[in-house]
Amino acid sequence: MSRSTEILCWFLPLLRLDTIPTLVQCIKFCEQLAGRGSEATRAPRLPLIEEENARVEKLYNDAVATRIDLSKFNLD
């Protein structure tokens, strides 16, 4: 597997969050999961619904658990 393919396969599930209308809420929720902020957003944005919260949390946790070692690509 090429280096770029390996990175893309790891990162693609998170990149797909960019294709949904709740992108900002998803980013803020991931920041909260990482311990860097709050998932709260200003109006007119609404909070994520429970199912979407669970889906984003699973994506985040899976990405953290399977994070590739970028140092082997001289990208750290």
N, CA, C and O atoms as CSV, one atom per row, in Angstrom:
chain,resi,resn,atom,element,x,y,z
A,1,MET,N,N,0.853,-1.179,0.000
A,1,MET,CA,C,0.000,0.000,0.000
A,1,MET,C,C,0.893,1.234,0.000
A,1,MET,O,O,1.855,1.305,0.765
A,2,SER,N,N,0.583,2.197,-0.847
A,2,SER,CA,C,1.386,3.412,-0.900
A,2,SER,C,C,1.148,4.262,0.347
A,2,SER,O,O,0.152,4.100,1.052
A,3,ARG,N,N,2.077,5.159,0.594
A,3,ARG,CA,C,1.950,6.023,1.774
A,3,ARG,C,C,0.679,6.859,1.705
A,3,ARG,O,O,-0.044,6.993,2.692
A,4,SER,N,N,0.416,7.416,0.532
A,4,SER,CA,C,-0.760,8.277,0.417
A,4,SER,C,C,-2.054,7.484,0.592
A,4,SER,O,O,-3.017,7.986,1.171
A,5,THR,N,N,-2.077,6.256,0.098
A,5,THR,CA,C,-3.269,5.420,0.250
A,5,THR,C,C,-3.492,5.065,1.712
A,5,THR,O,O,-4.627,5.064,2.189
A,6,GLU,N,N,-2.425,4.768,2.412
A,6,GLU,CA,C,-2.538,4.433,3.835
A,6,GLU,C,C,-3.087,5.614,4.635
A,6,GLU,O,O,-3.959,5.442,5.487
A,7,ILE,N,N,-2.578,6.804,4.359
A,7,ILE,CA,C,-3.053,7.998,5.058
A,7,ILE,C,C,-4.509,8.267,4.701
A,7,ILE,O,O,-5.321,8.559,5.578
A,8,LEU,N,N,-4.842,8.169,3.414
A,8,LEU,CA,C,-6.212,8.430,2.973
A,8,LEU,C,C,-7.195,7.444,3.591
A,8,LEU,O,O,-8.274,7.844,4.030
A,9,CYS,N,N,-6.844,6.176,3.633
A,9,CYS,CA,C,-7.743,5.163,4.215
A,9,CYS,C,C,-8.019,5.453,5.684
A,9,CYS,O,O,-9.126,5.219,6.168
A,10,TRP,N,N,-7.017,5.959,6.393
A,10,TRP,CA,C,-7.221,6.286,7.809
A,10,TRP,C,C,-8.064,7.554,7.950
A,10,TRP,O,O,-8.939,7.621,8.813
A,11,PHE,N,N,-7.809,8.556,7.114
A,11,PHE,CA,C,-8.406,9.875,7.280
A,11,PHE,C,C,-9.765,10.038,6.603
A,11,PHE,O,O,-10.535,10.918,6.990
A,12,LEU,N,N,-10.078,9.221,5.610
A,12,LEU,CA,C,-11.293,9.405,4.814
A,12,LEU,C,C,-12.591,9.413,5.626
A,12,LEU,O,O,-13.447,10.255,5.357
A,13,PRO,N,N,-12.781,8.535,6.593
A,13,PRO,CA,C,-14.032,8.596,7.364
A,13,PRO,C,C,-14.243,9.957,8.035
A,13,PRO,O,O,-15.371,10.444,8.111
A,14,LEU,N,N,-13.162,10.565,8.519
A,14,LEU,CA,C,-13.285,11.890,9.130
A,14,LEU,C,C,-13.527,12.957,8.066
A,14,LEU,O,O,-14.296,13.892,8.290
A,15,LEU,N,N,-12.885,12.825,6.923
A,15,LEU,CA,C,-13.086,13.800,5.842
A,15,LEU,C,C,-14.523,13.798,5.344
A,15,LEU,O,O,-15.025,14.834,4.908
A,16,ARG,N,N,-15.182,12.673,5.402
A,16,ARG,CA,C,-16.569,12.596,4.935
A,16,ARG,C,C,-17.520,13.436,5.781
A,16,ARG,O,O,-18.625,13.752,5.340
A,17,LEU,N,N,-17.102,13.798,6.987
A,17,LEU,CA,C,-17.928,14.691,7.807
A,17,LEU,C,C,-18.112,16.036,7.106
A,17,LEU,O,O,-19.065,16.763,7.385
A,18,ASP,N,N,-17.208,16.355,6.208
A,18,ASP,CA,C,-17.270,17.618,5.475
A,18,ASP,C,C,-18.409,17.660,4.459
A,18,ASP,O,O,-18.677,18.707,3.869
A,19,THR,N,N,-19.070,16.544,4.257
A,19,THR,CA,C,-20.119,16.476,3.232
A,19,THR,C,C,-21.529,16.579,3.816
A,19,THR,O,O,-22.513,16.458,3.086
A,20,ILE,N,N,-21.628,16.796,5.105
A,20,ILE,CA,C,-22.951,16.844,5.724
A,20,ILE,C,C,-23.224,18.241,6.282
A,20,ILE,O,O,-22.285,18.965,6.614
A,21,PRO,N,N,-24.489,18.624,6.388
A,21,PRO,CA,C,-24.836,19.979,6.844
A,21,PRO,C,C,-24.422,20.301,8.278
A,21,PRO,O,O,-24.371,21.472,8.652
A,22,THR,N,N,-24.133,19.303,9.070
A,22,THR,CA,C,-23.778,19.544,10.479
A,22,THR,C,C,-22.263,19.505,10.695
A,22,THR,O,O,-21.795,19.158,11.779
A,23,LEU,N,N,-21.509,19.862,9.666
A,23,LEU,CA,C,-20.044,19.837,9.749
A,23,LEU,C,C,-19.533,20.598,10.971
A,23,LEU,O,O,-18.710,20.072,11.720
A,24,VAL,N,N,-20.002,21.819,11.185
A,24,VAL,CA,C,-19.498,22.639,12.291
A,24,VAL,C,C,-19.760,21.955,13.629
A,24,VAL,O,O,-18.881,21.912,14.489
A,25,GLN,N,N,-20.962,21.421,13.805
A,25,GLN,CA,C,-21.278,20.734,15.057
A,25,GLN,C,C,-20.380,19.504,15.235
A,25,GLN,O,O,-19.933,19.223,16.347
A,26,CYS,N,N,-20.117,18.779,14.161
A,26,CYS,CA,C,-19.259,17.591,14.233
A,26,CYS,C,C,-17.832,17.973,14.629
A,26,CYS,O,O,-17.217,17.314,15.468
A,27,ILE,N,N,-17.314,19.034,14.026
A,27,ILE,CA,C,-15.958,19.493,14.363
A,27,ILE,C,C,-15.890,19.901,15.822
A,27,ILE,O,O,-14.963,19.517,16.534
A,28,LYS,N,N,-16.869,20.680,16.272
A,28,LYS,CA,C,-16.853,21.124,17.657
A,28,LYS,C,C,-16.991,19.956,18.635
A,28,LYS,O,O,-16.380,19.968,19.704
A,29,PHE,N,N,-17.782,18.957,18.277
A,29,PHE,CA,C,-17.921,17.784,19.132
A,29,PHE,C,C,-16.605,17.015,19.192
A,29,PHE,O,O,-16.210,16.553,20.262
A,30,CYS,N,N,-15.926,16.873,18.065
A,30,CYS,CA,C,-14.622,16.199,18.058
A,30,CYS,C,C,-13.600,16.974,18.886
A,30,CYS,O,O,-12.778,16.376,19.579
A,31,GLU,N,N,-13.651,18.293,18.816
A,31,GLU,CA,C,-12.763,19.103,19.654
A,31,GLU,C,C,-13.036,18.845,21.135
A,31,GLU,O,O,-12.107,18.749,21.937
A,32,GLN,N,N,-14.311,18.734,21.488
A,32,GLN,CA,C,-14.655,18.445,22.877
A,32,GLN,C,C,-14.133,17.068,23.271
A,32,GLN,O,O,-13.585,16.904,24.361
A,33,LEU,N,N,-14.297,16.080,22.402
A,33,LEU,CA,C,-13.798,14.735,22.694
A,33,LEU,C,C,-12.284,14.745,22.898
A,33,LEU,O,O,-11.748,13.969,23.689
A,34,ALA,N,N,-11.602,15.634,22.174
A,34,ALA,CA,C,-10.150,15.737,22.288
A,34,ALA,C,C,-9.720,16.574,23.497
A,34,ALA,O,O,-8.527,16.712,23.771
A,35,GLY,N,N,-10.697,17.130,24.217
A,35,GLY,CA,C,-10.385,17.927,25.398
A,35,GLY,C,C,-10.005,19.360,25.075
A,35,GLY,O,O,-9.315,20.009,25.861
A,36,ARG,N,N,-10.446,19.866,23.924
A,36,ARG,CA,C,-10.074,21.213,23.493
A,36,ARG,C,C,-11.280,22.070,23.167
A,36,ARG,O,O,-11.332,22.624,22.069
A,37,GLY,N,N,-12.213,22.207,24.017
A,37,GLY,CA,C,-13.346,23.080,23.735
A,37,GLY,C,C,-14.667,22.459,24.096
A,37,GLY,O,O,-14.750,21.515,24.882
A,38,SER,N,N,-15.700,23.016,23.499
A,38,SER,CA,C,-17.064,22.613,23.800
A,38,SER,C,C,-17.806,22.341,22.512
A,38,SER,O,O,-17.514,22.945,21.479
A,39,GLU,N,N,-18.768,21.432,22.567
A,39,GLU,CA,C,-19.575,21.143,21.389
A,39,GLU,C,C,-20.656,22.193,21.146
A,39,GLU,O,O,-21.345,22.154,20.126
A,40,ALA,N,N,-20.805,23.128,22.077
A,40,ALA,CA,C,-21.845,24.149,21.945
A,40,ALA,C,C,-21.592,25.029,20.722
A,40,ALA,O,O,-20.461,25.436,20.458
A,41,THR,N,N,-22.664,25.316,19.983
A,41,THR,CA,C,-22.590,26.204,18.832
A,41,THR,C,C,-23.604,27.324,19.005
A,41,THR,O,O,-24.559,27.207,19.773
A,42,ARG,N,N,-23.382,28.402,18.285
A,42,ARG,CA,C,-24.313,29.534,18.340
A,42,ARG,C,C,-25.462,29.303,17.372
A,42,ARG,O,O,-25.336,28.581,16.383
A,43,ALA,N,N,-26.573,29.929,17.683
A,43,ALA,CA,C,-27.736,29.889,16.785
A,43,ALA,C,C,-27.315,30.493,15.439
A,43,ALA,O,O,-26.488,31.404,15.404
A,44,PRO,N,N,-27.851,30.014,14.382
A,44,PRO,CA,C,-29.012,29.140,14.234
A,44,PRO,C,C,-28.659,27.657,14.233
A,44,PRO,O,O,-29.535,26.823,14.004
A,45,ARG,N,N,-27.395,27.307,14.484
A,45,ARG,CA,C,-27.032,25.885,14.482
A,45,ARG,C,C,-27.650,25.176,15.679
A,45,ARG,O,O,-27.679,25.701,16.792
A,46,LEU,N,N,-28.140,23.975,15.421
A,46,LEU,CA,C,-28.747,23.152,16.466
A,46,LEU,C,C,-27.750,22.096,16.912
A,46,LEU,O,O,-26.850,21.745,16.150
A,47,PRO,N,N,-27.889,21.583,18.128
A,47,PRO,CA,C,-27.014,20.502,18.583
A,47,PRO,C,C,-27.217,19.255,17.721
A,47,PRO,O,O,-28.262,19.078,17.095
A,48,LEU,N,N,-26.216,18.415,17.703
A,48,LEU,CA,C,-26.349,17.137,17.007
A,48,LEU,C,C,-27.405,16.288,17.704
A,48,LEU,O,O,-27.549,16.348,18.926
A,49,ILE,N,N,-28.131,15.509,16.938
A,49,ILE,CA,C,-29.071,14.577,17.541
A,49,ILE,C,C,-28.281,13.405,18.099
A,49,ILE,O,O,-27.132,13.183,17.718
A,50,GLU,N,N,-28.897,12.663,18.999
A,50,GLU,CA,C,-28.205,11.594,19.727
A,50,GLU,C,C,-27.536,10.581,18.800
A,50,GLU,O,O,-26.405,10.163,19.048
A,51,GLU,N,N,-28.229,10.187,17.738
A,51,GLU,CA,C,-27.675,9.186,16.822
A,51,GLU,C,C,-26.437,9.726,16.099
A,51,GLU,O,O,-25.454,9.011,15.903
A,52,GLU,N,N,-26.509,10.998,15.708
A,52,GLU,CA,C,-25.357,11.587,15.018
A,52,GLU,C,C,-24.192,11.782,15.979
A,52,GLU,O,O,-23.035,11.588,15.606
A,53,ASN,N,N,-24.493,12.162,17.201
A,53,ASN,CA,C,-23.459,12.267,18.233
A,53,ASN,C,C,-22.727,10.932,18.400
A,53,ASN,O,O,-21.498,10.893,18.459
A,54,ALA,N,N,-23.486,9.854,18.476
A,54,ALA,CA,C,-22.901,8.521,18.645
A,54,ALA,C,C,-22.047,8.144,17.441
A,54,ALA,O,O,-20.977,7.555,17.592
A,55,ARG,N,N,-22.524,8.486,16.243
A,55,ARG,CA,C,-21.777,8.152,15.025
A,55,ARG,C,C,-20.461,8.916,14.967
A,55,ARG,O,O,-19.421,8.344,14.639
A,56,VAL,N,N,-20.501,10.200,15.283
A,56,VAL,CA,C,-19.287,11.020,15.261
A,56,VAL,C,C,-18.313,10.562,16.348
A,56,VAL,O,O,-17.105,10.505,16.120
A,57,GLU,N,N,-18.838,10.238,17.519
A,57,GLU,CA,C,-17.963,9.763,18.598
A,57,GLU,C,C,-17.280,8.462,18.198
A,57,GLU,O,O,-16.097,8.282,18.486
A,58,LYS,N,N,-17.994,7.552,17.540
A,58,LYS,CA,C,-17.384,6.303,17.079
A,58,LYS,C,C,-16.305,6.582,16.027
A,58,LYS,O,O,-15.225,5.993,16.075
A,59,LEU,N,N,-16.594,7.476,15.083
A,59,LEU,CA,C,-15.589,7.841,14.073
A,59,LEU,C,C,-14.334,8.396,14.745
A,59,LEU,O,O,-13.214,8.005,14.414
A,60,TYR,N,N,-14.533,9.298,15.678
A,60,TYR,CA,C,-13.402,9.908,16.387
A,60,TYR,C,C,-12.599,8.854,17.152
A,60,TYR,O,O,-11.375,8.790,17.032
A,61,ASN,N,N,-13.294,8.033,17.936
A,61,ASN,CA,C,-12.604,7.016,18.731
A,61,ASN,C,C,-11.878,6.005,17.853
A,61,ASN,O,O,-10.769,5.584,18.182
A,62,ASP,N,N,-12.491,5.611,16.744
A,62,ASP,CA,C,-11.833,4.687,15.813
A,62,ASP,C,C,-10.577,5.321,15.210
A,62,ASP,O,O,-9.548,4.660,15.071
A,63,ALA,N,N,-10.669,6.598,14.857
A,63,ALA,CA,C,-9.515,7.289,14.274
A,63,ALA,C,C,-8.374,7.396,15.280
A,63,ALA,O,O,-7.211,7.183,14.935
A,64,VAL,N,N,-8.708,7.725,16.519
A,64,VAL,CA,C,-7.673,7.826,17.551
A,64,VAL,C,C,-7.048,6.453,17.821
A,64,VAL,O,O,-5.834,6.342,17.989
A,65,ALA,N,N,-7.871,5.426,17.861
A,65,ALA,CA,C,-7.379,4.074,18.170
A,65,ALA,C,C,-6.505,3.500,17.057
A,65,ALA,O,O,-5.627,2.674,17.312
A,66,THR,N,N,-6.748,3.940,15.828
A,66,THR,CA,C,-6.006,3.371,14.701
A,66,THR,C,C,-5.086,4.393,14.042
A,66,THR,O,O,-4.658,4.213,12.902
A,67,ARG,N,N,-4.793,5.449,14.758
A,67,ARG,CA,C,-3.958,6.521,14.188
A,67,ARG,C,C,-2.654,5.960,13.668
A,67,ARG,O,O,-1.958,5.217,14.361
A,68,ILE,N,N,-2.334,6.321,12.451
A,68,ILE,CA,C,-1.100,5.823,11.860
A,68,ILE,C,C,0.072,6.667,12.329
A,68,ILE,O,O,-0.089,7.833,12.691
A,69,ASP,N,N,1.240,6.070,12.318
A,69,ASP,CA,C,2.457,6.737,12.750
A,69,ASP,C,C,2.994,7.573,11.581
A,69,ASP,O,O,3.645,7.051,10.676
A,70,LEU,N,N,2.711,8.860,11.618
A,70,LEU,CA,C,3.134,9.728,10.522
A,70,LEU,C,C,4.632,9.917,10.456
A,70,LEU,O,O,5.152,10.352,9.428
A,71,SER,N,N,5.345,9.598,11.534
A,71,SER,CA,C,6.796,9.764,11.522
A,71,SER,C,C,7.455,8.839,10.496
A,71,SER,O,O,8.539,9.143,9.997
A,72,LYS,N,N,6.817,7.726,10.181
A,72,LYS,CA,C,7.408,6.826,9.184
A,72,LYS,C,C,7.323,7.412,7.775
A,72,LYS,O,O,7.959,6.905,6.852
A,73,PHE,N,N,6.543,8.473,7.609
A,73,PHE,CA,C,6.438,9.163,6.324
A,73,PHE,C,C,7.150,10.514,6.372
A,73,PHE,O,O,7.045,11.305,5.435
A,74,ASN,N,N,7.869,10.778,7.452
A,74,ASN,CA,C,8.511,12.081,7.674
A,74,ASN,C,C,7.481,13.209,7.667
A,74,ASN,O,O,7.744,14.290,7.140
A,75,LEU,N,N,6.305,12.954,8.253
A,75,LEU,CA,C,5.227,13.941,8.309
A,75,LEU,C,C,4.828,14.283,9.735
A,75,LEU,O,O,3.747,14.835,9.943
A,76,ASP,N,N,5.633,13.986,10.694
A,76,ASP,CA,C,5.251,14.223,12.089
A,76,ASP,C,C,5.520,15.612,12.555
A,76,ASP,O,O,5.244,15.941,13.709
